Amino acid sequence: MPKYVSTTGRVVWCTRGQMRRMDLFPYGKWTCEDGREVLFNRFYEPIYERRRNSSAELADRKEWVPWKHQEWFYEDADNERRRTANG
């Protein structure tokens, strides 16, 4: 399998499709103290963010987000269909 590297340097050996899902699809959401919501990928890298009363925008992929609450959209045990349906 090919080797891929995430934005923050995490190395994975997987198919191109698997890498796209892990890198581009939301795995969960962080909520910050000020109400900002940040979607993160499977590597726990920010991908999109939304501040109160605003639309979503691309997040700084290398930012360390000071979150207060974390939730996940799927689990490792979920099949591929469920993972992409929730992402």
C-alpha positions as CSV (number, residue, x, y, z in Angstrom):
1,M,0.0,0.0,0.0
2,P,1.1,3.5,-0.7
3,K,2.4,5.8,2.1
4,Y,0.5,9.1,2.8
5,V,1.3,12.0,5.1
6,S,-1.3,14.2,6.8
7,T,-1.0,18.0,7.1
8,T,0.6,17.7,10.5
9,G,2.9,14.8,9.5
10,R,1.1,11.7,10.6
11,V,2.1,8.8,8.3
12,V,-0.4,6.2,7.2
13,W,-0.2,3.3,4.7
14,C,-3.6,3.0,3.0
15,T,-5.4,3.3,-0.3
16,R,-6.0,6.8,-1.8
17,G,-9.7,6.6,-1.0
18,Q,-9.0,5.8,2.6
19,M,-6.6,8.7,2.9
20,R,-9.2,11.1,1.4
21,R,-11.8,9.9,3.9
22,M,-9.4,10.2,6.9
23,D,-8.1,13.6,5.7
24,L,-11.1,15.4,4.3
25,F,-14.2,14.0,6.0
26,P,-15.2,15.1,9.5
27,Y,-14.6,12.6,12.2
28,G,-15.9,14.8,15.1
29,K,-16.4,18.2,16.4
30,W,-14.8,20.4,19.0
31,T,-16.7,23.1,20.8
32,C,-14.7,25.9,22.3
33,E,-15.5,28.1,25.3
34,D,-16.4,31.1,23.1
35,G,-18.9,28.9,21.1
36,R,-16.7,28.3,18.1
37,E,-17.3,24.9,16.5
38,V,-14.4,23.1,14.7
39,L,-14.8,20.0,12.7
40,F,-11.8,17.7,12.8
41,N,-10.6,14.8,10.6
42,R,-9.4,11.3,11.6
43,F,-6.0,12.7,12.4
44,Y,-7.5,15.2,14.8
45,E,-6.6,18.1,12.5
46,P,-9.0,21.0,12.2
47,I,-10.7,21.1,8.8
48,Y,-13.7,23.5,9.1
49,E,-14.8,26.0,11.7
50,R,-17.8,28.1,12.5
51,R,-18.1,31.0,14.9
52,R,-21.4,32.1,16.4
53,N,-23.8,33.5,13.8
54,S,-21.5,32.9,10.9
55,S,-21.1,30.4,8.1
56,A,-18.5,27.7,8.1
57,E,-15.0,28.3,6.7
58,L,-11.8,26.4,6.2
59,A,-9.8,26.1,9.5
60,D,-6.1,26.4,10.0
61,R,-5.1,22.8,9.7
62,K,-2.1,23.2,12.0
63,E,-3.9,25.1,14.8
64,W,-4.0,23.6,18.3
65,V,-7.7,24.1,19.2
66,P,-8.4,24.9,22.8
67,W,-11.7,22.9,22.9
68,K,-14.0,22.4,25.9
69,H,-16.2,19.7,24.5
70,Q,-15.4,16.9,22.0
71,E,-17.8,14.6,20.1
72,W,-17.4,12.0,17.4
73,F,-19.6,11.3,14.5
74,Y,-18.7,7.6,14.2
75,E,-16.6,4.9,15.8
76,D,-13.9,2.6,14.5
77,A,-16.3,-0.3,14.6
78,D,-18.8,1.5,12.2
79,N,-18.7,0.3,8.6
80,E,-17.6,2.5,5.7
81,R,-21.2,3.3,4.7
82,R,-22.0,4.7,8.1
83,R,-18.8,6.7,8.3
84,T,-19.4,8.5,5.0
85,A,-23.1,9.0,5.7
86,N,-22.3,10.9,8.9
87,G,-19.4,12.7,7.5
